[in-house]
Amino acid sequence: MPHTPSSEPPAVRRRAVLAAATAAAAPALAGLASAPASAAPRGKRLRALPGGGDLGSNVLVFDPSTPDIQARLDAVFRQQESAQFGTGRYALLFRPGTYHGLNAQLGFYTSIAGLGLSPDDTTINGDVSVDAGWFGGNATQNFWRSAENLALVPVSGTNRWAVAQAAPFRRMHIHGGLNLAPSGYGWASGGYIADSRIEGEVGPYSQQQWYTRDSAIGSWLNGVWNMVFSGVEGAPAQSFPNPPYTTLDTTPVSREKPFLYVDGAGAFRVFLPAKRTNARGVTWGNGTPRGSSLPLSRFYVAKPGVSAATLDQALAQGLNLLLTPGIYHLDRPIQVNRADTVVLGLGYATLIPDNGVTAVKVADVDGVRLAGFLVDAGPVNSPTLLEIGPPGASRDHSANPTTVQDVFVRIGGAGAGKATTSLVVNNRHTIVDHTWIWRADHGEGVGWETNRADYGVVVNGHDVLATGLFVEHFNKYDVQWNGQRGRTIFFQNEKAYDAPNQAAIQNGSVKGYAAYKVGDNVTAHEGWGLGSYCYYNVDPTIVQHHGFAAPNVPGVKFHDLLVVSLGGQGQYEHVVNDLGAPTSGTSTVPSTVVSYP
């Protein structure tokens, strides 16, 4: 995403397919080998797998008495700062207590988290920071890192969190302000905050878009293109497009991400937050949060190199999965058949389907929780990468929905990868809460056919809710929504940069595939704060008829839509269907529609 803030000149730099970034990247994932799938000899039963165990060498656990914490944090950062497509994966976990004088700089595939039930159980007098020095002050490639469940007292009074996609900021308590831009205020393209309290001002500065959910803030400074809030105390009032604020008083349904913590005896457990309806504000403000918890003994603690067959055996045995940091190669799907199963990744644990399989399949059951991992498409085309429910799933899961949270998908970048469709949602009432589905525009294995991926997200199930949906660069529809009564709060998209010519994206008689397509038979759908950008740098003469396509019926509604041509590299003729003004020349200024129909 080469986005240019409105305060910058209209000329747009590419989100550098940069030779420098590629050269700095660690070796590609393709060289890693997995352990062979295990199979029981005919007539013999598999030995039961144990629950619990240690979290492995890439999970660093600190307490206030741990020596040389800063040196260990710095060592991880040196390794991960520019390793955009490297194989390192780390989780930095802090036991409850008070820590002084720390600056935890986070690089790629690094997660930091407190181990209390509340963020206030673990206080760092210092910073958890992300900047963009490795990339010349440009924060548009600061992907794949996270901060959770900590209280911070920033040294300067303001913590810097200059991130792009796939960098969640959850359950954080900032005793001060939060700066979302890099030092020097270069380009930035984020981002996501949930269940957090920022006592002071949040300053997006050059951030082009942002979504904040179920939080509390002191104030919000500015907006560039698309700032969306739902259930946020202190959020600015609805005012799109000037300033570009979309504000919902509550979030219709939410259930926070599962998280690891330690109990009174110092043992690891996983907390499972309860579902909320019409949610507003943080979940942890008054004592113990609502929900339940599971001991680590109820999880198979997976290590890189384990086979897909072993993971499936653990699930069939009744265990949940805790994926410790690293790379997991799969020769068959991880099959989730049991209601209320938890699959939780630490440190951006990464699943790679090697032979064209689907990485994860979920049955038509209640309450599955998928969270905190990355799926990286393999070199053999997968028809799908993530399947939430089988085709034709129809059960009512409204009381106990499946949640997909901080689950990210990448096609290409670390090497050639292909997938026809990345995420298919068939189960009713599924909540997709913060995802980035990305067909790579830079790195290795990138080209119109090299990392071919026609569809990003296809929703067939009814009553599905997406909160924080980032989907980019697919060869055809980025989002195709066929289910009834779907809702999306915040959508960020770029059309594929690398279309070779107009003919390559022609959709019958329509110029280009919409970024977000609501199916022709849908009679009820609603979206708030949705944006699509184009940057056709191979053929800048390409014209995209619209960013959004939907039936013209009363029950299909959009609020606050925008399309942007980045520096005139391609143009939109309309915003949604035939409604909305065209983008104009080289001026990187949004064309907006406040209400549809």
N, C-alpha and C positions, 0 to 999 in steps of 0.2 A: 503494500500500500504506500504509494508515493505521495500521500496527501499533503496539500499545501494549506496551512491555516489562512483564514481570510485576511489576516494582518500581513501576510507575506506577498511578494510579487506574484502575479498569476502564473508565471512559468513554473512548471512542475518537474522536479527531479524524479527519476524512477526510484522506486523503492529498491535501490541498488541491487541489481542481480549480481552485485559486486564481486569482482574478482578477489578483492581483499578479504571479504567475508568468507568466500569459498575457501581461499587459501588458509584462512585461520581455523576453519572447521576441523574437528577431529575426524579420524577415519570413518568412512561410511559404515552403516549398520550391516551391510551385506556380508561382511567377513565373519560375523558372529555365527557360531553353530549352536544348535540346541541339542539337548540330550534326546536320544531316540524315544519315541512313544513306547511306554511299557504296556505289555499285554499279558494277561494271566494265561499260563498253559491251559489247554483244554482240560476241563474236569477239575481244575484247582481254583480255590477261592483266593481273591486278592487279600493280602494282609491289610488290616484296618490302618488307615493313616492317622497319625497323632494330631491333636489340636495344640495350638500354642507353640512356644519356642522362641528363640532369639530372632531379632529383626534384621540380622545381617550387618555386614561391615559398612554399608552405605547409608545406614541410619545412625546418625551421631546424636547421642542423648547426653544432655548437659544438666547439671544442677548448680546452684550458686557456688558450691565449693570446688567445682571442676577447675583445674589449673589450665591456663593458656587458652581460654575459650576464644579470644580474639584471633590468636595465631591459627587456630583450627578453622575458624570461619574464613580467614583470609586465604588459607591454602585451598579451600574448596572454591572460593571465588576466582582465584588465579586460574584454576583449571577450567572453570565453567564460563568465565566472563564472555568469551567470544566463540564458544564451542556450539554454534547454532545447530549443527547437524552431527554432533558428537555422540558418544555412547555413554558418557557419564550421567548418573542419576543419583540425587542425594536428597535426604530428608534430615533437617536439623530440628531436633525436638528439645524443648526446654521444660524441665520439671517445674512445678510450682515454686515460687519464691521470687526474690528481687535480685536483679542483675544490674551492674553498674558499668558505665563507660564502654558500651559495646556499639559497634557499627557493623551490622550484618548486611553486607552488600550481596545481592542475589544475582547470580548469573543464570544461564540456561539450565533447565531441568532441576531446579533447586527449590525445595519447599521448606519453609520455616513455620513452626507451630508451637504453641504452648500446650502443656499437658494437663491443664486444669479443666474443671467443668465450666468455669467462667473465664473469659479473657483476663479479668482482674486478678485471677489467682497467680498469674505469671507476668510480672512487670519488668520491662527492660528500660532502664534509664539510659537512653541512647536511641539509635535509629535502626530501622529495617529499610534499606534504601535500594532503589534502582535508578541508575543514571545511564547515559548513553555515550560515555567516553570512548568505548571500544569501537563505535560506529560514527565518530566525528560529530557527536552531539545530536544525531538523528535517532529518535526512540521508536521509529515505526517497525523495527524488527526485534523489539524486546519481548519476545514470546516466552511461553512455557516456564513460568515461575509463579510462586504463590506465597501468601502470608495468611496465617490463620490463628485465631484464639490467643492473641497476645494483647497486653496493655503496653503502650509506648509513651515515654516522656521524652520527646525529641530534644536533642541538645540545643538546637537553635530555636526551638519552639514550633518548628514545622518539619514534618517528615516528607522526604521526596520519594514518590512512587511513579516513575515515568515509564509506563509500560504500554505495550500494544495488546494484541489478542492473547487469549489463553493464559491470563495472569490474574487469577481471582484474588480478591482482598476480602476475606470473610472473618466474621466474629472478631474484629479488631476494635480496640478502644484507644483512640489517640488523644492524649492530654495535650492538645495543641492543634495545629493546622496540618493540612495535607496538600502537598504540591504535586500535581499530576504531570508536570512538564519536566523535560531534562534541563540541566543547567545550560544557559545560553538560549533556552526557550525555542529550540529547534522543533522539527516536525514530530508529532506524536499521534498515535492511532490506537486508543484503548476503547473501552476498558470496563471493569465490573467491580462493584462493591455490594456486599450483602451482609445483613445482620451485624452492622458495625456502628460504632458511635465515634464521631469526630467532634470534639468539643469546640474546635475553632473553625476557621474558614477552609473550605475546599477550593483550591485554585486550579482549574483545568488549564488555563492559559492557552497553549497551542493544541490541546487535545481536540480532535475533530468530533469525536462522539464518545458517549459514556452512558452506562446504565447503572443506577443505584436502586437497590431494593431493600425494603424492610429495615431501615436504618434510622439514625438520628444525626443531624449535622448542625453545626453552629450557623453556617451560612454557605452560600455557593457563589463564586465570584463572577463567572462568565460562561459563555457558550460559543462554540464556533459553528457547527452544523446541526448536531442532533444530541441533545442532552435529555435523558428520560429518567423519570423518578416514579416509583410506585411504592406506597406505604412508607414514605420517608418523612419523619418529623423534621421540620425546618427547611423542607424543599422549597425552591422558588415557585411562584404561582404559574399556572398554565399561561403560556404566552407565545407559543409557536406561531409564526416563524421568527419573530423578532421581539425578544431574544428567543432562540430555538429550544424552548423548554416545553416538554410534554410531561404533565404531572397528573398522576392518578393518586387519589387519596389513600387507597389501599391496594394490596395485591390480592386477586381473587382467591387463589389457593397457593400455599407454599409449605414446604417442609425442608428444613435446613439439612445441609449435607452431614452425613455421619462423620464422627471424628474420634481419634484416639485420645485417651486420657489415662491418668493413673488414679486409682482409688486410694482410700485412706491407708491401706497397707502397702502402697507403692506398686501395685500390680497393674498391668495394662488392661484396659477395657475399651470397648467401642461404644460411644453414645449414639443413640438413634433418636434424633429430635422428632417431636410429634408434629402432625399436620396442623396447619392453621388455615382458617378461612377468613377472608377480608382482613388480612394481616397488615399491621402497621407497627413500626418500631422494632427494636431488638428483642430477641427471645430470652436474653440472659440478664436483664436488668434487675430483677427482683428475686434473688435466691436461685435455687436449683432450677435449670430449665426443664420444661415439660418434655417427657419422652421416656425411653427405657434404655437399658444398656446390656451389653453382652460381654462376658469374660473372654479373654484371648483364647482360652481353651476351646471356644466354640468356632474358632477360625483355623483353617489350614493356612499356615504362614508360608507362603510360596517364595522360593528363591529363583533367580534367573537360571535357566537350564532345565527346569522342571518340564516334563512333557504335558501336552494338552490332555492326554489320557489320565495322568495323575490328577490334574486339576478337576477333570470331570468325575473321577473317582471320589475325590474329596466332597464335591457337591452331592453326589449320589449317596454318600455316607451321611449326609445331614450337616456337614460343616459349611461355614461361610468361607470366603476367600479374602485374605489380606495379601496383596501383591507388594512385596518389598521392592525397593528401587532396582531397576535394571531392565534388560531386554528379554522378552519371552517370545520364542518362535513357536508357532502353532501349526500343526498339520491336520487339525480338525477343530471344530468350534468348541468354545467353552459353552456348555449347554446348561442354562439355568432353568430348572423345571419346578423348583419348590417355592411356594409362597414365602415372602418375607426374607428371601436370601439377600445377603449383603456381599457385594464385590467391591472392595475398597483398595485403591492403589495409594502407595506412598512414593513421593519423589518422582512423579511422572513415570511410573512403571509403564513400559511400552510393549504392546502386543503386536506381533508381525505375523500375519497369515502367509505362510510360505508357498502354498500350492493352490491358491485360488479359493480357499475356504472362507466362510464367514467367521470373523474373530469371536463374536459373542452372539448367542441366540437366547432369547428369553421366552418362556412359555406364556400362555394366557392365564396368568396367576396373579394374585394380589401382592402388592407391597414390596416388590423387588427394588433394591437400591443399588445402582451402579454409580461409582464416584471415583474421581481422582486418577484416571489413567488415560493414556494416549494409544490410539490405534494407528499404526503406520502401514499403509498398503504394501503388499509384497509385489514382486515382479510379475507374477502370474495373475491375470485379471480375476478379481473376486466379484461375483454378481452383486453381493452386498458385503459390508464390513460389520455393521451392527444391526441386529434385527430385534426390535422390541415387540414381541408377539408374533405368532405365525400368521400367514395370510388367512383372512377371514375371521380373525379373533373378534369376539363379540361380547364377552362377559363385562358386566358392570363393575368397575374398580373404583367408583367414586369415593367410597369410604376409606380405601387404602390403596392409593395409586402407586404405580412404578415411578421412581424418580431417576433421572439421568442428569448427573451434576458434575461439572468440571471433567466431562469425558470429551476428549478432543480427537479429531481425525485428521490425518495428513496423507496426501497422495503425492509422492515425489518429494524432492528436496534433499533427502538423505540417500537418494538412489532411486532408480526407476520404480514406480509403483502404479498399479492400475486398479480401478474398481468402477463398476457400472454405476452403482448407487452406494453412497457412504452410510447413511443412516435411514432405516425404514422403521416407521412407528406404526404398528398395527393395533396394539393394545389400546383400548379405550381409557380415557382419563389420565394418560401418561403426562408427567410434568418433565419437560426438558428445561433444566435450569442452568444456564450458562454453558454453552458449547461453542467451539470454533471448529468448523468443518472446512478444511483448506486444501484445495488443489494447488500445489506449490507454484509460485511464479518465479522463484529463484532457487539456487542450489543445484544439486546434481539430479539427473534424470528428469529434466523439465523440457517439455515441448508439446505442441498441440496434440500430437498422437503419442508421444513418449510416455506421458503420465495422463493418458486419456481417462476421464471421469465425467460421465454425462450428467449425473444428478447428485446434488449434495444431500438434501433431505427430502424424503417422500413420506408424507403423513397420510395413511389410509384410515387410521382409527378415529372414532368420533370423540369429541369432548377433550381433545388434547390441548394443553397449555404450554407455550414456550415463553420463558422469561430470560431474555438475554441471548439472542440467537445471532451468531456470527457465521456467515456462510459465503465462501468466496471462490471465484475463478472457474466454475464448472463449465464444461463444454456446452451443455444445454441448460435446463432449468436448475438454478441453485436451490430453490425450494419449490416443491410441487405439493399442494395441500388438497387432498381429495376427501378428507373426513369432514363430517358435519360438526358445526358448533366449535370449531377451532378458534384459539385466541393466541396472539403473539404480542408481547409487550417488549419492544425494542428489537430492531433488526438492522444489522449492518452487513453490507455486501459490496463487493467489487465484481464486475463482470471479468471474464478471462482476458488478460492482457494480450495473449499471443494468438488470437484468431488471425489466420493468414490473410483473409479477405472477406468481403461481404457475403459471398456465397457460402462460406464455411459456417456461418451462423444463421443462415436463412431458415426460418421456421414456417414452411409452407408459403403463404402469401405475406407473412408478418416478418418484418426486419428484426431478427434477433429473438432469442428466448428471454422472456421476462426473468428478472432476478427472483421474483416471488409470484407464483402462479396459483390462484385458487381455482379448483376444478370446475368445469362447466356445469356440473350437476349439483354443486354446493348451494344451499339456500340460506345458510347461517354461518357467518365467520366474522371476526373482528380483529383489527390490529391497530396498535398505537406506536407512533415514533419509529417509522421504517424508512431506511435510506439505502439507495443504490448508487454506486459510482462507476464510471467507465474510464478506462485508460488503454485504448487500443493502440499500443505503441508500434506494433508490426505494420498495421495499416490504419493510420489516423483518419482515413476517409470513411471508415465504417460508421453506419448510422443504426442506432438501436431505437426501435419504435417507441418502447416504453420500458420503465423499470418494473412495473406492476401490472398484472392482468387478473381480472376477476369478473364473474358474472354481474350483470347490471340488475340486481334484485335488491329489495329493501333490506333483507337480512344480512347482506354482505357489506360490511362497513369498515372504512379505514379512517384513521385520524392522524394527521401530521405526517405526510409523506414528502420525501425529497429525492431528487436525482441530481447528480453533479457530473459534469465533464471535467476531468482533471487536465487543465491546461489545453483543452481543445483536442485531446487525443481521442477522437470519436465523439459522437453527439447523441443525445436523446431527443426524439421528436415530441414526446409527451411524458407525463409522470405515470399515470395509471390509465390503461385503455387509451382512449383518445382525449383524455382530460389533462390539462396542465400545459404550460408554455414550454417550448423547446429550450434546451440549454443553448448558450449563446457564445459562439466563437471560442476564443482562448481564455475567456473569463471563467475562473473557477468559482462560480457563484451558483448556489443551489436554485433549481426550479422547484417550487413547492405546491402542494395541494393540502389544504387544511382539513377538508372533509370530503369523503366519498361514500355514497354517490352524491 
